[in-house]
Amino acid sequence: MRVRRIAFGILVLATLLAVILSFRVRRLQLPGEEIVPAGYRRNVALYVAMRDGTQIAVDVWLPLT
C-alpha cells in the first residue's frame, strides 16, 4: 500500500512538472519573433532572394504549440 502511494505521488509530480514545462515552452520567443494581437507568433525579418537578385520580404506564421 505504501509503495502505491509513493508511486502515485511521483506520477502526480511528474505530471505537474510536464504541465509547467509546456507552459514555459509556449511562452518562449525565438530571436526575431513577436507575438501579434491574435496570439500567433510571427517572424518579421525574413527575406527570400529571387533568381534576378530581388529580395522579397515575407512574414512566416508559426502555429502555437
Secondary structure, DSSP 8 states (H G I E B T S, - for coil): -HHHHHHHHHHHHHHHHHHHHHHHHHT---TTEEE-TTS-EEEEEEEEE-TTS-EEEEEEEE---
